[in-house]
């Protein structure tokens, strides 16, 4: 094995292989090191497999609702979890095989499987080989946080990764964590047929969202039978003959206990920086373990960069890929791109989904700006009524002085797609009238965005 490279990339998640491809096309000799699975979280245990499971859960849900649409299905609707898992595995394999084939075809690239650790700022040890490079890029991602809860070491639990191996239907799935990951699994397994209880310490679900969105999401899931225990400040775990016991009351009031067959921990994620040998370098991390980077993703060590979840500047596949684009543009294209040019966008992939861009209502109010707001219930949208999926609403916030869109949310059918029209106008730095005066296709969700923009009122 060669020991000297032009660049070493640690981690083959969303950004790493893309950067390897660009670097090798530029003539650099690159080592790409991955200790686990090529493709990282998204391909193997994140976006792709979970959305495959969401699709199976939706098929079961729609089959059960067939009579609502005038369709008769004889016999009971049965979910075969082994087949659900096989379908998910096949989709994951297609994606992971694609990454493997892509990397195998790259000239000037050496893919190394193993755990990489720094030994100084220019040297990395992997599989007893000491590698050296003038450029080192970290794309090591993150993993599920395991909370320090009483009884955590006495029970068996699952994380989002472990859920990918489940090929049975939990009788009663308890989910600790009422945010994005936990809620997707909650709806999914309720639709498969499990009893599901979500335990959340905060008084509202998805605390980073506004109360109106939080309550709407809760209502959607409760209507499908998901149970909630919110405001659970003191969560304690214990073994039980039926699986696990979760206490949600603070002592001495410990009468509220939930007995479940399976437990999923979905309380957040932590960066994979604790076993990189960073102590042998001068790389700075924050108090949560994220690597500090500047606007161009460079660490305080000039020849070391950090992309993706590990830098704390985004926690999504799309932000990781944008990190690659920023780094490549600055490194090879003489194009000054910055992380702070990025507009926050993300989704919650329950059904109906939530699409989000820019500032929330709380952030707009905190900014002290004069703002306008527009809101519309999904019951007014023809596409939603035609599909008998009228839950949710859309909202938008406008800077009253500049006419620029500050942020928007669409919680409703196809909200994760319809939000992109607003995203594009925001990136164009165009006034909201551009989309208000556009002619949209009927009947769609997007066609009501101009209508909403035509009924703005002051945010009081």
N, C-alpha and C positions, 0 to 999 in steps of 0.2 A: 504494500500500500504506500502511495505517495504520502509524505509527511508535511509537505509545504503546499499550501493552496493560496490562491488570490483571495478567496472568500470562504468562510465557513458559515453555514446556516444551520442553526440548531432548532429543529422542529419542522415537521412536514404537514402543518395544518393548512388553513386556507391560503395564507400569504407566502409561506416558505417555498413550495414548488413553483409558484408563479414567479417569484423573485429569482429562483434558480434558473428558470427558463430564460428570463431576461438577461441575467448575468452571463450565462453561457453563450447566448447569442452575441453578446458584446465581446466575446473572446476570453472571458475570465475562466480560470480553472476553479471549480466549486466543489466543496464537500457539503452534502446535505445529510444531517444526522437525525435519526428518529428512533426513539427508544421503544415505541409501541407500534401503532398502526399508521400507515401512510394515509393522509387525508385528515388526520386530527379528529377533533370532537364532532364537527359538523357532519362529516361523511359517515363516521362510525357509530357514534352514540348521541348525536345531537339532531340538527335540523332534518337531515334526510330520513333517518329511521323513525323519528318521532312523527314527522308529517305523514309517513307511510302508515303508521299506526292510527293517526288521526283520520286518514282516509278510510281505513277499515271500520273504525268506530262510526264514522258518518254513514257508511253503507248500512251498518246494522240499525242505526237510528232511523234512516229513511225507510228501510224495510218495515220497521215497526209502525211508521207513520203512513204506510201505503194507502190505507183506507181513507185518510184525509184527502187524498188526491184522486179518489175514485178507483183505486187499483186494489184488486182482491188477491191476497196471497194466502193460499191454504196452508194450514199447519203452523206449528210454532216456529218462530225465528230463532235459530240456534247459531251461536258464535263458536267456531272451532279455533281456540287460541293457538294451537300448534300450527294450523294453516296460516293464521294471521302472522305468526312469527316467521314462518317460512317465506311468506311474501315479502315481509320487511327485510329479511336477510338477503333475499335475491336482489332487491333494489339497492341495498348497501353494497353488495358484492359488485354489482354493475358499476357503481361509482368508484369503489376502491380499486377495482381492476383497471378502470380508466386512468386513475392517478398513477398506478404502477406502470402501465404501458407507456404513458406520457414521459415519466421520468426515465424509464429504460431507454427511450429513444434519444435522450439528450446527450450530445457530445460535450466533452469537457466536464461532465458531472460524475461524481462518485457518491453513490448512496450508501450510507453506513448505518446499520442497525445496531443500536446500543445506547447506553446512557452517557451523555456528555457532561463533563465537569471542567470548569476553568482551572487552569494552573497558571495564574498570571493573566494579564490583559490580552496577550496575543497567542496563548497556547490553550488548547482544549484536549483533554484526555478522554478517549473512548476505547473500550475493549483493549486496554493496555497499550494503545497507540497514542503517542503524543503528537497532535497535529498543530500546525502553525498557520496563521493567516494575517494579512494586513487589514482585512475587513471581517468583522464577526457580526452576525445578525441573529437576534434571538426571536424565536417564534414558538415558544414553548407552551403557550396556552395556559389553561387553568383546569381545576377539578372541583368537584363538589365539596363544599364546606361541611365538616362534621362538627356539629355544635357540641359544646361542653355542657350537656344536659345531664342531670342526675339519672343514673341507670343506663346511660348510653353504652357502656361497656358490657352490660349484662344481657343485651338483647341482640337479635338478628335484625338487620335493617337493609334497605335498598337505597341506592342513589339513582340518579338519572341513568348512569352507566349500567348499573345492575338491572334496571328495569328492562333493558334491551334483551336480556336473557330469559325473561319470564315467558313461559309457554303454557301457562295455566291461568284460570280465572280466580283471582283472590276473592274469597267470600266477603271480606270486609277490609278494604284498603284504607288505612289511616295515612294521611299526608300531612306532615309537619312542614308548614310553609305555604302561605296563601298568595304567592306571587306568580310570575309568568310560567315557570316550569311546573310548579305544583298544580296550577289551575288547568293547564293543558292535559296533564295526566288524570286529574280529577274527572273532567268531562269524558275523556277517552274511556276510562275504566268503568264509569257509570253507564256509558252507552254499551259497553261490552256485557254488562250485567252485574258488576260488583256493587255492593254497598260501599259508598265512599264518604269519608268524613275528613274535612280539611280543618286543621288546627293552626291558628295564626295568632302571634303575640300582639300584633297591632289591632286597634279597634276596627280597621277597614282592610279589605283586600288590596293587593297591589298598592302599597302605601305611596309610591311615587306618583301615582295618578290622582286626579281630583276625586272628591267624594262622589260626584255624580256618576263618573265612570265606574268607580268602585261598586257603588250600589247597583248600578245597572248590570254589571257582570255578575254580581251575587244573585240578583233576581233571575238572570238567565239560567245560571247553574242550579239554583234551588228549584226552578220549575222542572228541571230534569231529574231531581231527586238527590242532588249532592247536598250533604249536610255540612254545617259550619259551626266551629267554636272559635269565635273571635275574641280578642282581648284576653288571651290566655297567657298571662304574665309568667306563671310558674308551671312549666311543662316538665313532668317527670315520667320516666319510662321504666317499665318492669316486665319481666317475663310473666306469661300467663298460660294456663293450660290450652287456651284457644289460639295462642300466638303472642300477643303483646298487649299490655295495659298502658294507656296513656292518661295520666292525671293532669287536669288543666286548671285546678284551683290551687291558690297559694295556701300553705299550711297556716293555721290548723284546719282550714276548710278544705278537706281533701275528699269530698264525697263525689265530685264530678269526675267519673272515670269512664274512659272509652275503651272497650275491648275490641280488638281487631285481629284478623288473621295475618296481615302483612303491614309493614310500616315503610313508607317512603320518606326520606329526608330531602327536602327541597327548600333549603334556607339560604341559598346563595352559593357563590363559587369563590375560590381563592386561587391566586396565581401560582404557577409551578416554579417558584424561585428559591424554595428552601433547600434544594439539593443540587444546585448548579455550581457550587463552589464560588459563589460571589464574594465570599470573604477573602479570596486570593486576589481580588481585583479592587478597583476603586469605584465600581458601579454603585450609584446611589439608589436606594429603594425607599418607598414611603412607609408609614407605620402599618399599612395593610399588606406589605410585601410586594407591591407593584413597582416595577422599574420606572424611575423617573426619566422622561424624555422631553425634548424640546419640540417646537412646532414642526420640525422636520424628522422627528422620531429618533434623533440622535441622543444617546445617553451623555452623561458628563465625561465619559471617555470618548474622545472624538472619533475613533475608528470602530465603535460598537453602537449598533442600533437595536431597537426593540419594536416588534410589530405584534399586532393582535391583542388578545385578552391580557397578556402579561404586562402591558404598559398602562393599563387603567384608563385609556383614552377612548374606550369603546368595548362593548362586550358582545359583539355580534359578528357573524360571518361577513356581513357586508362592510362593517367597519374594518375588519381585518384585511379584506381585499383592498379597500381604499388605502389602508396603510401601505400595502405593497405599491399601489399606484403613486402615492406621494413620495415614497423612498426612491422608486425607480425614476420618477420625473426629475427629482433633484439630483440624483446621482448620475444620470445618463443624458437627460434631455435639456439640461440647462434651463429648466422650467421651475420657477419658485412656487411650489405647492405646499400648503400648510394644513395641519390638522384643524386649526381654528377656522379654516374656510368651510369645514364640514358642518352641515345642518343635521342635528340629531333626528334620526328616523328609526322607527322600529315597529314591530307588531306583536300582538298577543294572539296566538293561533288557536283560540277556542273557536266555537262555531255558534254564532257569527263572530268573525274576527274583529280585532281592533287594529286600525292603522293610525300611527301617530307621527307627527312631524313638528319640529320646532318647540316653541314654548307652550307650557300648560297655562291654564287660567291662573293658578297660584303664582306662577313665574311672571306672567304679564302684570298682575296686580303688584307684585313685589318690585317690579321694575319702575313703578311710578309713572309709566307712560299713559297718555290719553289714548284710550283704545276703544274700538268697536267690536261687537260680538254678533255672530249670527249662529242660530241653532235651528235644527230641523229634526223632527222625529222620523224614524224609518217607516212609520205607518203611512207617511205621505208619498212614499216612493213606489212607483208602479212595479218595478222589478221585485221589490220586497213582498208586495201583496200577491203578485203572480206566483211567487215561490212559497207563499205562506210562511215567510220568515221576516216578521216585522219588528223583531226586538231591536232595541238600540236607538242611537241618534247620531247626528253629526254636528260638529261645532267648529267655528273658525274665529280667530282673533286677528284684528287689523290694527296697525298703527294709524291713529286718526290723523296724524300730521303728514305722514309720508305715503299713505295708502298701501304700504307693504304688508304682506301677510306675516304675522308673527308666529303663528302656530295653528294646528288643526288636529282634530280627532274624528275618525269615522269608526264608530262601533256599530257594525251591522253587516248585512250580507255583502260580500265582496269589498268590504272596507279596506282590506289590505291591498287591493288593486286600485280602487278609486282614489286613494290618497295620493297616488303618484302624479296626478294632474296638478295638485296643489304643490307638491314637492318641486316639480319642474318650474313652475312659476316663481317659487321662492328662490331657486338657484339662478334663474334668469334675472333676479332682482327687479322684477316687473311689478307694477301696481296690480292690485286685485281685480281692477276693471278688465284686465286682459282675459282672465278666465270667466269673469261675469258676462262678458259680451261674446264669448265663444259659443258657437252652435255645437251642441253635443248630440250624440246619437240617442234616439228614443227607441225602446224603453231601456234605460240603463240606470245604475246608481249615480254615475258621474253627472248625468244631465240635471240633477237637482242641486249640484254645487253652485251653478250660476244663480239659481233661484234663491238659495240661501244667502248668497252674497248680495242679492238685491233687497234684502230685508234686514240690513245691519242696524244695530242700535247701540248707543253708548254703553260701555261696560261700567256699571255703577258700583 
